[in-house]
Amino acid sequence: MVEKHLLEFLEKLQFLISRNINIEHYGIEKIKRICGVDVAYKGNIGFSVAVSMDVSTEEYQYKSYSGEVSFPYIPGFLFMREAPIMMKAIEGLECDLLLVDGHGLAHPRKSGIATVIGVLLDFPTIGVAKSRLAGELITEGDIVYVYLGGQKVGVKFGRFFYSPGNKVDLQDCIDLGRRGYPKVLKIADMLTKKLKKE
């Protein structure tokens, strides 16, 4: 059980982070190395794996980090549970763009885990999530957008939701989503599950 005053404090922190987001076009076609990070759990131990993949050859390297996770899963506050161990796994990896298993702007306070990590590291990030956390879906042409407060904050391709974290824009999310679910995240997911079993 998390005290109400702590959640109120974390909400203020998220609003502060959301005011420091830099939304700008990155251009995913120029990426040489793309990274993905994911977490799996065994009891209260979190296993985080960050994968760095060469876009042209698909050769990859990875780093892992495991540690005790004491903060419970509360929708909208995933960053408190997973960001600390994700950021430890990312350390030292060569990377142009980081894909985070979670949301970016498509979050009630426009401050999902991809945004928090992107702002804290001052790095280009995109959130790729398996379910919608906030906003409504509106189809325009061949694209399903996530609208929140009258603003486009993400896109849906297949069953996945893509939203800007930091130093990217919605077009980057569209370009990424059109390529299908990112292989680097599939590898990260596979490796976290493998690590958890070991």
Residue frames as a rotation matrix with the C-alpha (Angstrom) as fourth column:
MET 1
0.576 0.817 0.000 0.00
0.817 -0.576 0.000 0.00
0.000 0.000 -1.000 0.00
VAL 2
-0.540 -0.752 0.378 1.43
0.760 -0.628 -0.165 3.36
0.362 0.198 0.911 -1.05
GLU 3
-0.293 0.393 -0.872 0.51
0.671 -0.564 -0.480 6.42
-0.681 -0.726 -0.098 1.00
LYS 4
0.609 0.669 0.426 -1.69
0.781 -0.411 -0.470 9.01
-0.139 0.619 -0.773 -0.73
HIS 5
0.781 -0.331 -0.530 0.78
-0.193 -0.935 0.299 11.84
-0.595 -0.131 -0.793 -0.03
LEU 6
-0.292 -0.918 0.267 3.55
0.022 0.273 0.962 9.91
-0.956 0.287 -0.059 -1.83
LEU 7
-0.146 0.321 0.936 1.38
0.938 0.344 0.028 9.43
-0.313 0.882 -0.352 -4.93
GLU 8
0.878 0.468 -0.103 0.48
0.429 -0.863 -0.266 13.13
-0.213 0.189 -0.958 -4.89
PHE 9
0.335 -0.856 -0.394 4.20
-0.329 -0.498 0.803 13.96
-0.883 -0.139 -0.448 -4.72
LEU 10
-0.484 -0.524 0.700 4.96
0.399 0.580 0.710 11.58
-0.779 0.624 -0.071 -7.61
GLU 11
0.409 0.700 0.586 2.18
0.889 -0.160 -0.429 13.18
-0.206 0.696 -0.688 -9.69
LYS 12
0.868 -0.144 -0.475 3.81
-0.109 -0.989 0.101 16.61
-0.485 -0.036 -0.874 -9.17
LEU 13
-0.151 -0.982 0.117 7.13
-0.194 0.145 0.970 15.09
-0.969 0.124 -0.212 -10.22
GLN 14
-0.257 0.133 0.957 5.54
0.819 0.555 0.143 13.71
-0.512 0.821 -0.251 -13.39
PHE 15
0.814 0.572 0.106 3.99
0.551 -0.700 -0.455 17.08
-0.186 0.429 -0.884 -14.25
LEU 16
0.515 -0.720 -0.465 7.43
-0.389 -0.680 0.622 18.67
-0.764 -0.139 -0.630 -13.80
ILE 17
-0.448 -0.678 0.582 9.02
0.195 0.562 0.804 16.08
-0.872 0.474 -0.119 -16.10
SER 18
0.161 0.603 0.781 6.26
0.917 0.202 -0.345 16.58
-0.366 0.771 -0.521 -18.69
ARG 19
0.921 0.166 -0.352 7.11
0.081 -0.967 -0.242 20.29
-0.381 0.194 -0.904 -18.84
ASN 20
0.143 -0.960 -0.241 10.68
-0.599 -0.278 0.751 19.40
-0.788 0.037 -0.615 -19.78
ILE 21
0.253 0.016 0.967 9.89
0.566 0.809 -0.161 17.14
-0.785 0.588 0.195 -22.74
ASN 22
-0.375 -0.391 -0.841 11.53
-0.536 -0.649 0.540 18.13
-0.757 0.653 0.034 -26.00
ILE 23
0.377 0.559 0.739 9.29
0.382 0.633 -0.674 17.13
-0.844 0.536 0.025 -28.93
GLU 24
0.099 -0.414 -0.905 11.26
-0.805 -0.568 0.172 17.31
-0.585 0.711 -0.390 -32.18
HIS 25
0.930 0.250 -0.269 11.53
-0.366 0.691 -0.623 15.18
0.030 0.678 0.734 -35.31
TYR 26
0.270 -0.855 0.443 14.36
-0.367 0.334 0.868 12.65
-0.890 -0.397 -0.224 -34.98
GLY 27
0.373 -0.069 -0.925 14.12
-0.918 0.117 -0.379 10.74
0.135 0.991 -0.020 -38.28
ILE 28
0.501 -0.154 0.852 14.29
-0.445 0.798 0.406 7.04
-0.743 -0.582 0.331 -37.51
GLU 29
0.988 -0.139 0.059 15.65
0.120 0.488 -0.865 6.30
0.092 0.862 0.499 -40.99
LYS 30
0.407 -0.893 0.193 19.05
-0.503 -0.395 -0.769 7.68
0.763 0.216 -0.610 -39.87
ILE 31
0.610 -0.131 0.782 19.34
-0.740 0.259 0.621 5.38
-0.284 -0.957 0.061 -36.85
LYS 32
-0.090 -0.721 -0.687 22.36
-0.713 0.528 -0.461 3.07
0.695 0.448 -0.562 -36.86
ARG 33
-0.832 -0.145 -0.536 21.89
0.236 0.781 -0.578 1.44
0.502 -0.607 -0.616 -33.46
ILE 34
0.022 0.905 0.425 18.47
-0.567 -0.339 0.750 1.04
0.823 -0.258 0.506 -31.86
CYS 35
-0.936 -0.351 -0.021 18.00
-0.161 0.482 -0.861 -0.04
0.312 -0.803 -0.507 -28.24
GLY 36
0.155 0.985 -0.073 15.13
-0.316 0.120 0.941 -1.66
0.936 -0.123 0.330 -26.40
VAL 37
-0.865 -0.444 0.234 14.62
-0.342 0.181 -0.922 -2.23
0.367 -0.878 -0.308 -22.69
ASP 38
0.221 0.935 -0.278 12.20
-0.367 0.344 0.864 -4.49
0.904 -0.089 0.419 -20.82
VAL 39
-0.601 -0.334 0.726 11.67
-0.791 0.118 -0.600 -5.96
0.115 -0.935 -0.335 -17.34
ALA 40
0.128 0.632 -0.765 10.44
-0.119 0.775 0.620 -9.34
0.985 0.012 0.175 -16.09
TYR 41
-0.042 -0.050 0.998 9.73
-0.952 -0.301 -0.055 -10.32
0.304 -0.952 -0.034 -12.48
LYS 42
-0.097 0.063 -0.993 10.24
0.265 0.964 0.035 -13.28
0.959 -0.259 -0.110 -10.21
GLY 43
0.165 0.248 -0.954 8.59
0.986 -0.031 0.163 -12.42
0.011 -0.968 -0.250 -6.91
ASN 44
0.879 0.152 -0.452 9.94
0.237 -0.962 0.137 -9.02
-0.414 -0.227 -0.881 -5.87
ILE 45
-0.218 -0.973 -0.075 13.09
0.225 -0.125 0.966 -9.30
-0.950 0.194 0.247 -8.01
GLY 46
0.821 0.441 -0.363 13.06
-0.197 -0.377 -0.905 -7.38
-0.536 0.814 -0.223 -11.29
PHE 47
-0.100 -0.822 0.561 15.22
0.593 0.404 0.697 -8.53
-0.799 0.403 0.447 -14.21
SER 48
0.715 0.307 -0.628 15.91
-0.218 -0.756 -0.618 -5.76
-0.664 0.578 -0.473 -16.71
VAL 49
-0.079 -0.722 0.687 17.58
0.746 0.415 0.521 -6.30
-0.661 0.554 0.506 -20.08
ALA 50
0.517 0.120 -0.847 18.67
-0.381 -0.854 -0.354 -3.56
-0.766 0.506 -0.396 -22.47
VAL 51
0.235 -0.356 0.904 19.49
0.741 0.668 0.071 -4.62
-0.629 0.654 0.421 -26.03
SER 52
0.134 -0.277 -0.952 21.50
-0.508 -0.844 0.174 -2.58
-0.851 0.460 -0.254 -28.55
MET 53
0.283 0.094 0.955 20.98
0.572 0.782 -0.247 -3.73
-0.770 0.616 0.167 -32.14
ASP 54
-0.754 -0.534 -0.381 22.71
-0.081 -0.500 0.862 -2.72
-0.651 0.682 0.334 -35.36
VAL 55
0.163 0.945 -0.284 19.84
-0.466 -0.180 -0.866 -1.74
-0.870 0.273 0.411 -37.66
SER 56
0.196 -0.117 -0.974 21.55
-0.980 0.021 -0.200 -2.91
0.044 0.993 -0.111 -40.87
THR 57
-0.569 -0.525 -0.633 22.95
-0.530 0.823 -0.206 -6.27
0.629 0.218 -0.747 -39.71
GLU 58
0.549 0.832 0.085 20.56
-0.499 0.244 0.831 -7.01
0.671 -0.499 0.549 -36.78
GLU 59
-0.175 -0.660 -0.731 23.56
0.536 0.558 -0.633 -8.10
0.826 -0.503 0.256 -34.72
TYR 60
0.591 0.470 0.655 22.99
-0.257 -0.660 0.706 -7.21
0.764 -0.586 -0.269 -31.09
GLN 61
-0.642 -0.650 -0.406 24.60
0.292 0.282 -0.914 -6.97
0.709 -0.705 0.009 -27.69
TYR 62
0.448 0.870 0.207 22.88
0.057 -0.259 0.964 -6.66
0.892 -0.420 -0.166 -24.36
LYS 63
-0.800 -0.558 0.220 23.33
-0.179 -0.127 -0.976 -5.76
0.572 -0.820 0.001 -20.72
SER 64
0.192 0.886 -0.423 21.23
0.352 0.340 0.872 -6.91
0.916 -0.316 -0.246 -17.80
TYR 65
-0.784 -0.329 0.526 20.58
-0.369 -0.434 -0.822 -5.73
0.499 -0.839 0.219 -14.29
SER 66
0.058 0.825 -0.562 18.53
0.396 0.498 0.772 -7.34
0.916 -0.268 -0.298 -11.55
GLY 67
-0.913 -0.331 0.238 17.45
-0.069 -0.450 -0.890 -5.97
0.402 -0.829 0.388 -8.22
GLU 68
-0.560 0.730 -0.391 14.72
0.790 0.329 -0.517 -5.93
-0.249 -0.599 -0.761 -5.62
VAL 69
-0.701 0.455 0.549 11.66
0.026 -0.753 0.658 -3.93
0.712 0.475 0.516 -6.61
SER 70
-0.825 0.336 -0.455 9.64
0.529 0.174 -0.831 -2.71
-0.200 -0.926 -0.321 -3.64
PHE 71
-0.674 0.613 -0.412 7.25
-0.564 -0.787 -0.249 -0.23
-0.477 0.064 0.877 -5.31
PRO 72
-0.253 0.634 0.731 3.95
0.323 0.767 -0.554 -1.94
-0.912 0.096 -0.399 -6.26
TYR 73
-0.824 0.076 0.561 2.41
0.551 -0.123 0.826 -1.90
0.131 0.990 0.059 -9.72
ILE 74
-0.054 0.803 -0.594 0.08
0.432 -0.517 -0.739 1.12
-0.900 -0.297 -0.318 -9.86
PRO 75
0.196 0.156 0.968 -1.22
0.980 -0.069 -0.187 2.21
0.038 0.985 -0.166 -13.30
GLY 76
0.846 0.093 0.525 0.30
0.204 -0.966 -0.157 5.58
0.493 0.240 -0.836 -14.18
PHE 77
0.670 -0.635 0.385 3.28
-0.722 -0.436 0.537 5.11
-0.173 -0.638 -0.750 -11.84
LEU 78
0.957 -0.289 0.011 5.19
0.279 0.912 -0.302 2.35
0.078 0.292 0.953 -13.65
PHE 79
0.433 -0.844 0.316 8.30
-0.166 -0.420 -0.892 4.54
0.886 0.334 -0.322 -13.73
MET 80
0.276 -0.308 0.911 8.75
-0.953 -0.212 0.217 4.13
0.126 -0.927 -0.352 -9.96
ARG 81
0.747 0.105 0.656 8.75
-0.295 0.937 0.186 0.37
-0.595 -0.332 0.732 -10.30
GLU 82
0.744 -0.327 0.583 10.81
0.597 0.718 -0.359 -0.12
-0.301 0.615 0.729 -13.46
ALA 83
0.890 -0.383 0.248 12.80
-0.118 -0.718 -0.686 3.01
0.441 0.581 -0.684 -14.41
PRO 84
0.536 -0.749 0.389 15.55
-0.768 -0.242 0.592 2.54
-0.350 -0.616 -0.705 -11.77
ILE 85
0.119 -0.523 0.844 16.51
0.034 0.852 0.522 -0.96
-0.992 -0.033 0.119 -12.96
MET 86
0.797 0.154 0.584 15.94
0.579 0.078 -0.811 -0.12
-0.171 0.985 -0.027 -16.65
MET 87
0.887 -0.453 0.092 18.35
-0.403 -0.855 -0.326 2.81
0.226 0.252 -0.941 -16.37
LYS 88
0.257 -0.812 0.524 20.99
-0.605 0.288 0.742 0.57
-0.753 -0.508 -0.418 -14.74
ALA 89
0.320 -0.084 0.944 20.69
0.490 0.867 -0.089 -1.93
-0.811 0.491 0.318 -17.62
ILE 90
0.937 0.123 0.328 21.01
0.348 -0.441 -0.827 0.84
0.043 0.889 -0.456 -20.26
GLU 91
0.710 -0.669 -0.220 24.27
-0.397 -0.638 0.660 2.23
-0.582 -0.382 -0.718 -18.80
GLY 92
-0.212 -0.976 0.051 27.16
-0.404 0.135 0.905 2.07
-0.890 0.171 -0.423 -21.25
LEU 93
0.022 0.268 0.963 25.20
0.698 0.685 -0.207 0.69
-0.715 0.677 -0.172 -24.22
GLU 94
-0.913 -0.323 -0.248 25.77
0.027 -0.655 0.755 2.31
-0.406 0.683 0.607 -27.60
CYS 95
-0.200 0.963 0.182 22.44
0.885 0.257 -0.387 3.66
-0.420 0.084 -0.904 -28.76
ASP 96
-0.924 -0.022 0.381 20.83
0.229 -0.831 0.507 6.29
0.306 0.556 0.773 -31.06
LEU 97
-0.230 0.923 0.307 17.20
-0.755 -0.369 0.542 5.77
0.614 -0.107 0.782 -30.00
LEU 98
-0.987 -0.097 0.131 15.80
-0.162 0.686 -0.710 3.92
-0.021 -0.721 -0.692 -27.00
LEU 99
-0.172 0.955 -0.242 12.50
-0.399 0.158 0.903 2.01
0.901 0.252 0.354 -27.13
VAL 100
-0.877 -0.087 0.472 10.92
-0.480 0.146 -0.865 1.49
0.006 -0.985 -0.170 -23.73
ASP 101
-0.590 0.706 -0.393 8.30
0.491 0.699 0.519 -1.15
0.641 0.113 -0.759 -22.92
GLY 102
-0.266 0.532 -0.804 5.67
0.802 -0.340 -0.491 1.32
-0.535 -0.775 -0.336 -21.66
HIS 103
0.617 0.638 0.462 4.13
0.785 -0.545 -0.296 4.68
0.062 0.545 -0.836 -22.53
GLY 104
-0.696 -0.700 0.160 5.54
0.688 -0.714 -0.130 8.12
0.206 0.020 0.978 -23.29
LEU 105
-0.929 0.338 0.151 3.13
-0.345 -0.938 -0.027 11.04
0.132 -0.078 0.988 -23.79
ALA 106
-0.163 0.920 -0.356 0.08
-0.325 0.290 0.900 8.73
0.931 0.263 0.252 -23.95
HIS 107
-0.542 -0.152 -0.827 -0.20
0.730 0.403 -0.552 8.92
0.417 -0.903 -0.108 -20.17
PRO 108
0.454 0.858 -0.239 -2.64
0.871 -0.371 0.323 10.80
0.189 -0.354 -0.916 -17.87
ARG 109
0.706 -0.267 -0.656 0.09
0.163 -0.840 0.518 13.31
-0.689 -0.472 -0.549 -16.95
LYS 110
0.938 -0.325 -0.117 1.96
-0.174 -0.152 -0.973 13.01
0.299 0.933 -0.199 -20.29
SER 111
0.087 -0.918 0.386 4.80
-0.974 -0.159 -0.159 11.49
0.208 -0.362 -0.909 -18.34
GLY 112
0.967 0.235 -0.100 4.98
-0.224 0.968 0.113 7.73
0.123 -0.087 0.989 -18.90
ILE 113
0.651 -0.738 0.177 8.09
0.235 0.418 0.878 5.68
-0.722 -0.529 0.446 -18.22
ALA 114
0.236 -0.568 0.788 9.55
0.971 0.106 -0.215 6.39
0.038 0.816 0.576 -21.70
THR 115
0.615 0.049 0.787 9.22
0.164 -0.984 -0.068 10.12
0.771 0.171 -0.613 -21.03
VAL 116
0.952 -0.253 0.173 10.71
-0.231 -0.219 0.948 9.91
-0.202 -0.942 -0.267 -17.53
ILE 117
0.409 -0.841 0.355 13.75
0.615 0.542 0.573 7.97
-0.674 -0.015 0.739 -18.78
GLY 118
0.280 -0.259 0.924 14.10
0.895 -0.278 -0.349 10.19
0.348 0.925 0.154 -21.86
VAL 119
0.771 0.061 0.634 14.02
-0.066 -0.982 0.175 13.43
0.633 -0.177 -0.753 -19.87
LEU 120
0.882 -0.440 0.166 16.29
-0.161 0.050 0.986 12.15
-0.442 -0.897 -0.027 -17.08
LEU 121
0.179 -0.846 0.502 18.88
0.653 0.484 0.583 10.85
-0.736 0.223 0.639 -19.58
ASP 122
0.185 -0.009 -0.983 18.29
-0.489 -0.868 -0.085 13.72
-0.852 0.496 -0.165 -22.06
PHE 123
-0.836 -0.501 0.222 17.92
-0.174 0.626 0.760 11.06
-0.520 0.597 -0.611 -24.75
PRO 124
-0.407 0.712 -0.572 15.56
-0.870 -0.110 0.481 10.19
0.279 0.694 0.664 -27.66
THR 125
-0.915 0.168 0.367 12.96
-0.033 0.874 -0.484 7.67
-0.402 -0.455 -0.794 -26.45
ILE 126
-0.371 0.869 -0.328 9.72
-0.714 -0.041 0.698 6.15
0.593 0.493 0.636 -27.74
GLY 127
-0.511 0.308 0.802 7.26
-0.613 0.523 -0.592 4.25
-0.602 -0.795 -0.079 -25.57
VAL 128
-0.477 0.388 -0.789 5.88
-0.572 0.545 0.614 1.01
0.668 0.744 -0.038 -27.03
ALA 129
-0.657 0.314 0.685 3.04
-0.645 0.235 -0.727 -0.39
-0.390 -0.920 0.048 -24.91
LYS 130
-0.961 0.272 -0.055 0.76
0.221 0.869 0.442 -3.40
0.168 0.413 -0.895 -25.14
SER 131
-0.066 0.984 -0.165 -2.34
0.992 0.082 0.093 -1.64
0.105 -0.157 -0.982 -23.81
ARG 132
-0.119 0.111 0.987 -3.87
0.252 -0.958 0.138 1.84
0.960 0.265 0.085 -23.70
LEU 133
-0.605 -0.176 -0.776 -3.49
0.792 -0.036 -0.609 3.76
0.079 -0.984 0.161 -20.45
ALA 134
-0.245 0.489 -0.837 -5.18
0.281 -0.791 -0.544 7.07
-0.928 -0.369 0.056 -21.31
GLY 135
-0.687 -0.015 -0.727 -6.92
-0.542 -0.656 0.526 8.97
-0.484 0.755 0.442 -24.10
GLU 136
0.385 0.844 0.373 -9.36
-0.152 0.457 -0.876 7.99
-0.910 0.281 0.304 -26.82
LEU 137
-0.564 -0.574 0.594 -8.74
0.422 0.417 0.805 6.36
-0.710 0.704 0.007 -30.19
ILE 138
0.497 0.664 -0.558 -9.64
-0.231 -0.519 -0.823 8.30
-0.837 0.538 -0.105 -33.32
THR 139
-0.045 -0.471 0.881 -8.98
0.758 0.558 0.337 6.98
-0.650 0.683 0.332 -36.82
GLU 140
0.513 0.097 -0.853 -7.82
-0.392 -0.857 -0.334 9.50
-0.763 0.506 -0.402 -39.43
GLY 141
0.232 -0.388 -0.892 -7.10
-0.938 0.154 -0.311 8.02
0.257 0.909 -0.328 -42.84
ASP 142
0.457 -0.117 -0.882 -5.07
-0.055 0.986 -0.160 4.86
0.888 0.121 0.444 -42.28
ILE 143
-0.645 -0.759 -0.091 -3.77
0.105 0.030 -0.994 5.86
0.757 -0.651 0.060 -38.84
VAL 144
0.543 0.736 -0.406 -5.36
0.523 0.082 0.849 5.31
0.658 -0.672 -0.340 -35.42
TYR 145
-0.366 -0.658 0.658 -4.33
-0.099 -0.676 -0.731 8.18
0.925 -0.333 0.182 -33.14
VAL 146
-0.059 0.296 -0.953 -4.48
0.978 0.211 0.005 8.37
0.202 -0.932 -0.302 -29.36
TYR 147
-0.101 0.132 0.986 -6.00
0.084 -0.987 0.140 11.73
0.991 0.097 0.088 -28.37
LEU 148
-0.070 0.069 -0.995 -5.66
0.991 0.117 -0.061 13.15
0.112 -0.991 -0.077 -24.87
GLY 149
0.030 0.162 -0.986 -7.09
0.508 -0.852 -0.124 16.54
-0.861 -0.498 -0.108 -23.98
GLY 150
0.866 0.421 -0.271 -7.60
-0.023 -0.509 -0.861 17.36
-0.500 0.751 -0.431 -27.64
GLN 151
0.223 -0.878 -0.424 -3.96
-0.939 -0.310 0.149 16.59
-0.262 0.365 -0.893 -28.49
LYS 152
0.815 -0.072 -0.575 -2.49
-0.222 0.878 -0.425 13.67
0.535 0.474 0.699 -30.47
VAL 153
0.381 -0.677 0.630 -0.20
-0.897 -0.107 0.428 11.88
-0.222 -0.729 -0.648 -28.03
GLY 154
-0.485 -0.568 0.665 0.28
-0.380 0.822 0.425 8.50
-0.788 -0.046 -0.614 -29.68
VAL 155
-0.058 0.433 -0.900 -0.61
-0.972 0.179 0.149 6.05
0.226 0.883 0.411 -32.42
LYS 156
0.142 0.176 0.974 -1.83
-0.481 0.872 -0.088 2.46
-0.865 -0.456 0.209 -32.50
PHE 157
-0.095 -0.190 -0.977 -0.53
-0.945 0.327 0.029 -0.13
0.314 0.926 -0.210 -34.94
GLY 158
-0.353 0.088 -0.931 -1.88
0.074 0.995 0.066 -3.64
0.933 -0.046 -0.358 -34.62
ARG 159
0.619 0.593 -0.516 -2.29
0.543 0.152 0.826 -4.19
0.568 -0.791 -0.228 -30.88
PHE 160
-0.115 -0.786 -0.608 0.59
0.991 -0.137 -0.010 -1.90
-0.076 -0.603 0.794 -29.87
PHE 161
0.907 0.422 0.006 0.65
0.421 -0.905 0.060 1.74
0.031 -0.052 -0.998 -28.81
TYR 162
-0.131 -0.973 0.191 3.55
0.960 -0.172 -0.219 4.03
0.246 0.155 0.957 -29.76
SER 163
0.902 0.424 0.076 4.05
0.396 -0.885 0.244 7.42
0.171 -0.190 -0.967 -28.13
PRO 164
0.247 -0.848 0.469 6.87
0.016 -0.480 -0.877 9.98
0.969 0.224 -0.105 -28.01
GLY 165
0.444 -0.224 -0.868 9.02
0.892 0.203 0.404 9.86
0.085 -0.953 0.290 -24.90
ASN 166
0.556 -0.354 -0.752 11.55
0.048 -0.890 0.454 12.63
-0.830 -0.289 -0.478 -25.48
LYS 167
-0.259 -0.766 -0.588 13.48
-0.492 -0.420 0.763 14.18
-0.831 0.487 -0.268 -28.40
VAL 168
-0.895 0.148 0.422 11.21
0.431 0.537 0.726 12.52
-0.119 0.831 -0.544 -31.00
ASP 169
-0.612 0.765 -0.203 7.80
-0.737 -0.644 -0.206 13.36
-0.288 0.023 0.957 -32.47
LEU 170
0.215 0.828 0.518 4.60
-0.440 0.556 -0.705 11.61
-0.872 -0.076 0.484 -33.51
GLN 171
0.667 -0.011 -0.745 5.88
-0.736 0.143 -0.661 11.11
0.114 0.990 0.087 -37.06
ASP 172
-0.471 -0.878 -0.081 8.80
-0.821 0.470 -0.323 9.10
0.322 -0.086 -0.943 -35.67
CYS 173
-0.493 0.384 0.781 6.27
-0.456 0.650 -0.608 6.90
-0.741 -0.656 -0.146 -33.83
ILE 174
0.631 0.746 -0.214 4.25
-0.527 0.209 -0.824 6.44
-0.570 0.632 0.525 -37.04
ASP 175
0.307 -0.609 -0.732 7.37
-0.854 0.164 -0.494 5.54
0.421 0.776 -0.469 -39.03
LEU 176
-0.733 -0.576 0.362 8.40
-0.680 0.627 -0.381 3.04
-0.007 -0.525 -0.851 -36.35
GLY 177
-0.202 0.762 0.615 4.92
-0.451 0.485 -0.749 1.54
-0.870 -0.428 0.246 -35.98
ARG 178
0.611 0.441 -0.657 4.57
-0.762 0.106 -0.638 0.99
-0.212 0.891 0.401 -39.73
ARG 179
-0.222 -0.807 -0.547 7.58
-0.840 0.443 -0.313 -1.35
0.495 0.389 -0.776 -39.59
GLY 180
0.436 0.425 -0.793 5.84
0.047 0.869 0.492 -3.73
0.899 -0.252 0.359 -37.19
TYR 181
0.996 -0.030 0.082 6.61
-0.083 -0.050 0.995 -4.52
-0.026 -0.998 -0.052 -33.58
PRO 182
0.452 -0.890 -0.064 10.31
-0.837 -0.398 -0.375 -3.70
0.309 0.223 -0.925 -33.06
LYS 183
0.542 -0.313 -0.780 12.60
0.089 0.944 -0.317 -6.74
0.836 0.102 0.540 -33.14
VAL 184
-0.509 -0.830 0.231 14.84
-0.122 -0.196 -0.973 -5.20
0.852 -0.523 -0.002 -30.49
LEU 185
-0.248 0.509 0.824 11.95
-0.963 -0.221 -0.153 -5.27
0.105 -0.832 0.545 -27.99
LYS 186
0.779 0.471 -0.414 11.13
-0.467 0.876 0.119 -8.89
0.419 0.101 0.902 -28.89
ILE 187
0.078 -0.854 -0.514 14.75
0.211 0.518 -0.829 -9.80
0.974 -0.044 0.221 -28.09
ALA 188
-0.652 -0.300 0.697 14.70
-0.523 -0.488 -0.699 -7.82
0.550 -0.820 0.161 -24.83
ASP 189
0.286 0.865 0.412 11.46
-0.950 0.200 0.239 -9.57
0.124 -0.459 0.880 -23.81
MET 190
0.734 -0.064 -0.676 12.92
-0.105 0.973 -0.206 -13.00
0.671 0.222 0.707 -24.64
LEU 191
-0.254 -0.954 -0.161 16.11
0.144 0.128 -0.981 -12.30
0.956 -0.273 0.105 -22.68
THR 192
-0.422 0.163 0.892 14.31
-0.837 -0.448 -0.314 -11.00
0.348 -0.879 0.326 -19.56
LYS 193
0.674 0.735 0.073 12.22
-0.721 0.633 0.281 -14.19
0.161 -0.242 0.957 -19.46
LYS 194
0.498 -0.595 -0.630 15.35
0.153 0.776 -0.612 -16.30
0.854 0.208 0.478 -19.93
LEU 195
-0.523 -0.730 0.440 17.16
-0.235 -0.373 -0.898 -14.42
0.819 -0.573 0.024 -17.16
LYS 196
0.006 0.653 0.757 14.16
-0.976 -0.161 0.146 -14.84
0.217 -0.740 0.637 -14.85
LYS 197
0.858 0.347 -0.378 14.20
-0.321 0.938 0.132 -18.62
0.400 0.008 0.916 -15.35
GLU 198
0.093 -0.920 -0.382 17.92
0.240 0.393 -0.888 -18.87
0.966 -0.009 0.258 -14.61
